[in-house]
């Protein structure tokens, strides 16, 4: 009898989990976002078009995406990994898009061993200018 109940619970949980997984795009937007800044979002879908990027705040006067929309650019929008990192910086440090983009680029330069002036920090680097 106990095994019958156990297998019924496991099978029901499996079916419900599968249905929720395949329908997550329908019900996930209705889950309220966290009101606590220390708790990360459960799931946040990034926009995939230039107009979506503008609506999400990934545009400014120094980095204007409206010309891409006006010219009928059919590309998918900005780099998804970069948008995710910039969004994390913007939320964590409470800065705007331009400052978040600057901090992201400085971090990428540091990670790739490039100085603030744009030159590689490699001691074997030779420049002919």
C-alpha atoms as a printed R data frame, in Angstrom:
    type eleno elety resid chain resno      x      y       z
1   ATOM     1    CA   UNK     A     1  0.000  0.000   0.000
2   ATOM     2    CA   UNK     A     2  2.820  2.436   0.874
3   ATOM     3    CA   UNK     A     3  4.563  1.808  -2.435
4   ATOM     4    CA   UNK     A     4  1.320  2.534  -4.300
5   ATOM     5    CA   UNK     A     5  1.043  5.948  -2.609
6   ATOM     6    CA   UNK     A     6  4.741  6.668  -3.145
7   ATOM     7    CA   UNK     A     7  4.642  5.865  -6.861
8   ATOM     8    CA   UNK     A     8  1.422  7.848  -7.301
9   ATOM     9    CA   UNK     A     9  2.988 10.927  -5.690
10  ATOM    10    CA   UNK     A    10  6.186 10.585  -7.751
11  ATOM    11    CA   UNK     A    11  4.264 10.102 -11.004
12  ATOM    12    CA   UNK     A    12  1.923 13.044 -10.259
13  ATOM    13    CA   UNK     A    13  4.875 15.279  -9.402
14  ATOM    14    CA   UNK     A    14  6.607 14.282 -12.640
15  ATOM    15    CA   UNK     A    15  3.507 15.039 -14.748
16  ATOM    16    CA   UNK     A    16  2.851 18.394 -13.044
17  ATOM    17    CA   UNK     A    17  6.524 19.408 -13.354
18  ATOM    18    CA   UNK     A    18  6.556 18.529 -17.043
19  ATOM    19    CA   UNK     A    19  3.388 20.518 -17.755
20  ATOM    20    CA   UNK     A    20  4.701 23.530 -15.812
21  ATOM    21    CA   UNK     A    21  8.023 23.378 -17.642
22  ATOM    22    CA   UNK     A    22  6.468 23.344 -21.102
23  ATOM    23    CA   UNK     A    23  3.989 26.120 -20.269
24  ATOM    24    CA   UNK     A    24  6.429 28.350 -18.366
25  ATOM    25    CA   UNK     A    25  6.293 31.161 -20.950
26  ATOM    26    CA   UNK     A    26  2.585 31.544 -20.256
27  ATOM    27    CA   UNK     A    27  2.608 31.673 -16.451
28  ATOM    28    CA   UNK     A    28  6.100 32.937 -15.553
29  ATOM    29    CA   UNK     A    29  5.423 36.624 -16.388
30  ATOM    30    CA   UNK     A    30  2.647 36.634 -13.782
31  ATOM    31    CA   UNK     A    31  4.997 35.744 -10.915
32  ATOM    32    CA   UNK     A    32  5.768 38.946  -9.013
33  ATOM    33    CA   UNK     A    33  9.375 40.072  -8.966
34  ATOM    34    CA   UNK     A    34 11.281 40.124  -5.715
35  ATOM    35    CA   UNK     A    35 10.990 43.260  -3.618
36  ATOM    36    CA   UNK     A    36 14.249 42.477  -1.869
37  ATOM    37    CA   UNK     A    37 17.390 43.607  -3.757
38  ATOM    38    CA   UNK     A    38 19.548 40.887  -2.213
39  ATOM    39    CA   UNK     A    39 17.337 38.151  -3.674
40  ATOM    40    CA   UNK     A    40 17.918 37.712  -7.418
41  ATOM    41    CA   UNK     A    41 15.054 37.402  -9.857
42  ATOM    42    CA   UNK     A    42 13.688 33.949 -10.445
43  ATOM    43    CA   UNK     A    43 13.777 34.444 -14.190
44  ATOM    44    CA   UNK     A    44 14.109 37.529 -16.320
45  ATOM    45    CA   UNK     A    45 13.821 37.314 -20.071
46  ATOM    46    CA   UNK     A    46 15.943 39.797 -21.997
47  ATOM    47    CA   UNK     A    47 14.550 41.497 -25.098
48  ATOM    48    CA   UNK     A    48 15.624 40.107 -28.468
49  ATOM    49    CA   UNK     A    49 15.030 43.125 -30.733
50  ATOM    50    CA   UNK     A    50 16.355 46.667 -30.917
51  ATOM    51    CA   UNK     A    51 12.945 48.079 -29.966
52  ATOM    52    CA   UNK     A    52 12.856 45.723 -26.971
53  ATOM    53    CA   UNK     A    53 16.348 46.863 -25.998
54  ATOM    54    CA   UNK     A    54 15.202 50.497 -26.050
55  ATOM    55    CA   UNK     A    55 12.143 49.682 -23.930
56  ATOM    56    CA   UNK     A    56 14.336 47.794 -21.426
57  ATOM    57    CA   UNK     A    57 16.615 50.832 -21.019
58  ATOM    58    CA   UNK     A    58 19.583 49.627 -23.075
59  ATOM    59    CA   UNK     A    59 19.815 52.858 -25.050
60  ATOM    60    CA   UNK     A    60 20.862 56.442 -24.378
61  ATOM    61    CA   UNK     A    61 21.823 59.602 -26.227
62  ATOM    62    CA   UNK     A    62 25.419 58.356 -26.459
63  ATOM    63    CA   UNK     A    63 24.334 54.860 -27.554
64  ATOM    64    CA   UNK     A    64 21.268 55.455 -29.702
65  ATOM    65    CA   UNK     A    65 19.470 52.406 -31.086
66  ATOM    66    CA   UNK     A    66 16.609 54.322 -32.693
67  ATOM    67    CA   UNK     A    67 18.621 54.706 -35.916
68  ATOM    68    CA   UNK     A    68 18.784 50.910 -36.155
69  ATOM    69    CA   UNK     A    69 14.998 50.722 -35.926
70  ATOM    70    CA   UNK     A    70 14.472 53.613 -38.350
71  ATOM    71    CA   UNK     A    71 16.747 52.013 -40.934
72  ATOM    72    CA   UNK     A    72 14.846 48.714 -40.697
73  ATOM    73    CA   UNK     A    73 17.733 46.730 -39.212
74  ATOM    74    CA   UNK     A    74 16.631 43.089 -38.993
75  ATOM    75    CA   UNK     A    75 19.360 41.868 -36.632
76  ATOM    76    CA   UNK     A    76 18.416 40.330 -33.308
77  ATOM    77    CA   UNK     A    77 19.489 43.262 -31.129
78  ATOM    78    CA   UNK     A    78 22.375 43.651 -28.731
79  ATOM    79    CA   UNK     A    79 24.585 40.819 -27.483
80  ATOM    80    CA   UNK     A    80 22.604 38.785 -24.956
81  ATOM    81    CA   UNK     A    81 25.549 38.000 -22.659
82  ATOM    82    CA   UNK     A    82 26.584 41.638 -22.610
83  ATOM    83    CA   UNK     A    83 23.026 42.812 -21.912
84  ATOM    84    CA   UNK     A    84 22.726 40.406 -19.009
85  ATOM    85    CA   UNK     A    85 26.020 41.596 -17.473
86  ATOM    86    CA   UNK     A    86 25.171 45.278 -17.997
87  ATOM    87    CA   UNK     A    87 21.757 44.724 -16.438
88  ATOM    88    CA   UNK     A    88 23.382 43.095 -13.393
89  ATOM    89    CA   UNK     A    89 25.734 46.063 -13.032
90  ATOM    90    CA   UNK     A    90 22.887 48.555 -13.440
91  ATOM    91    CA   UNK     A    91 20.813 46.849 -10.719
92  ATOM    92    CA   UNK     A    92 23.658 46.153  -8.303
93  ATOM    93    CA   UNK     A    93 25.245 49.601  -8.443
94  ATOM    94    CA   UNK     A    94 22.051 51.537  -9.252
95  ATOM    95    CA   UNK     A    95 23.566 53.296 -12.260
96  ATOM    96    CA   UNK     A    96 22.219 54.190 -15.694
97  ATOM    97    CA   UNK     A    97 22.908 52.456 -18.977
98  ATOM    98    CA   UNK     A    98 25.920 54.569 -19.998
99  ATOM    99    CA   UNK     A    99 27.688 54.071 -16.675
100 ATOM   100    CA   UNK     A   100 26.809 50.366 -16.635
101 ATOM   101    CA   UNK     A   101 28.172 49.951 -20.166
102 ATOM   102    CA   UNK     A   102 31.378 51.789 -19.200
103 ATOM   103    CA   UNK     A   103 31.885 49.597 -16.121
104 ATOM   104    CA   UNK     A   104 31.200 46.473 -18.198
105 ATOM   105    CA   UNK     A   105 33.784 47.471 -20.810
106 ATOM   106    CA   UNK     A   106 36.374 48.266 -18.139
107 ATOM   107    CA   UNK     A   107 35.746 44.834 -16.626
108 ATOM   108    CA   UNK     A   108 36.140 43.163 -20.033
109 ATOM   109    CA   UNK     A   109 39.367 45.088 -20.651
110 ATOM   110    CA   UNK     A   110 40.712 43.940 -17.275
111 ATOM   111    CA   UNK     A   111 39.708 40.342 -17.980
112 ATOM   112    CA   UNK     A   112 41.509 40.435 -21.337
113 ATOM   113    CA   UNK     A   113 44.604 42.174 -19.894
114 ATOM   114    CA   UNK     A   114 44.074 45.454 -21.739
115 ATOM   115    CA   UNK     A   115 45.013 48.760 -20.131
116 ATOM   116    CA   UNK     A   116 42.740 51.758 -19.675
117 ATOM   117    CA   UNK     A   117 44.395 53.443 -22.654
118 ATOM   118    CA   UNK     A   118 43.441 50.521 -24.920
119 ATOM   119    CA   UNK     A   119 46.894 48.998 -25.227
120 ATOM   120    CA   UNK     A   120 47.615 45.410 -24.224
121 ATOM   121    CA   UNK     A   121 49.525 44.981 -20.958
122 ATOM   122    CA   UNK     A   122 51.511 42.112 -22.392
123 ATOM   123    CA   UNK     A   123 55.244 42.808 -21.807
124 ATOM   124    CA   UNK     A   124 56.041 41.179 -25.162
125 ATOM   125    CA   UNK     A   125 53.719 43.572 -27.034
126 ATOM   126    CA   UNK     A   126 55.492 45.569 -29.742
127 ATOM   127    CA   UNK     A   127 53.794 48.497 -31.479
128 ATOM   128    CA   UNK     A   128 54.981 50.139 -34.694
129 ATOM   129    CA   UNK     A   129 53.464 53.577 -34.931
